[in-house]
Amino acid sequence: MSIGIHIATDFISTATLSRGGDFVFYEQIETPIDDTNALCRGIAELVKRATGGASGAVSVAVNAGFGGQPSPPNTAPILAKIDVKSALQASLGRPVECIAPAQAYALYEAFYGTAQTSGVACLLHLDQSVTGGVTFGQTLWKGGNRLAGAWGHMPLGWPVAHELDGRDCWCGRTGCLESFISASGVETDYFAATETALSISQIATAAEQNDIVAESVLQILDDRIGRATAMLINMLDPDIITLAGSIASLDRLYVNVPRKWPGYTFSGKTATSLVRASSGIDAIVAGACIHAAAAR
């Protein structure tokens, strides 16, 4: 039996999947704030209920706490205190593999979602942070340092003059892609122009209601995501790029972004498709299940 776990800021999901991709077991608990023992006990109890005590591989989708990767600011604070892989292996008494949530999402899309028939597929998760994943057929590419898809901390491609001023990023660098095309980056752009704090969904609504500033901010976002995805096309030449996260809900992206590619891709015209992810956040724990099955 293969068990998937997703440790998010507010909740921990544990699941097992059927061969058809449906949940056989699915349960959530709240993520402890600062009690690492409670974290391990809670996950151990979930795994016990999921398996009935039977043996099985475990894969954990988590933003940090493994492989020496830094912790994004929206990560559960408890994860900065422990090595997730070592702690859970000791608690569960079985091998544990860890991957990034967007990598798990990409794996789900390769098996059951948008990328099922793709030779090479990229998933770009655009939310408060920017992360991604790459699959070749139904194989996840993690990379030698397990960093495949950590595109949020590359520079924005083809910057214009005012974008060279730099934006401080939590990673310690300036001008990271995450500063420009994350939900928080878009919200910062709108606030800088209006001194009004709106969420990404509120900005989208304002643009639909003829708010000129909101529309301008979203037009800039169209172009920046166009440049970001053009970089992926030039590097990996994927058959499909899937967008996930809160920004992926913007319908305009699937029309406007591909129109930007001819100005940035090496070949000009491209056959790559841009699509919305087929599932919500539960795809992450489902992808962790798939990863666990592959690791057996």
Number of C-alpha atoms within 10 A of each C-alpha: 16 23 28 30 29 30 27 18 18 12 13 22 23 27 25 28 22 12 9 8 16 13 16 11 16 19 15 16 15 14 22 20 14 14 11 17 12 13 23 19 14 18 23 17 12 23 25 14 15 21 16 9 10 10 14 16 19 29 28 29 28 28 24 23 21 21 14 9 13 14 18 15 11 11 18 21 15 17 23 17 11 14 14 25 18 14 17 22 16 13 15 17 11 12 17 22 20 24 22 25 27 28 33 32 30 34 34 31 26 27 19 19 18 22 28 15 15 17 15 19 29 30 30 30 28 24 19 22 20 24 27 25 26 28 25 16 16 22 16 20 17 16 10 7 9 16 18 18 24 16 20 22 21 14 19 23 17 13 12 9 7 7 12 13 10 13 16 12 14 15 12 8 13 17 19 23 24 26 26 25 26 25 22 18 20 25 23 21 22 23 14 11 11 12 10 10 14 17 15 25 15 13 21 21 14 16 18 12 11 10 13 12 16 26 19 14 19 22 16 16 22 22 19 21 25 23 23 25 23 26 19 17 23 13 11 13 18 21 18 21 25 23 23 26 21 16 21 19 17 13 12 13 23 17 12 16 21 22 14 19 24 14 13 19 20 14 11 11 13 16 11 16 13 20 19 20 24 15 15 11 12 16 24 29 31 31 32 35 33 25 28 25 19 13 14 11
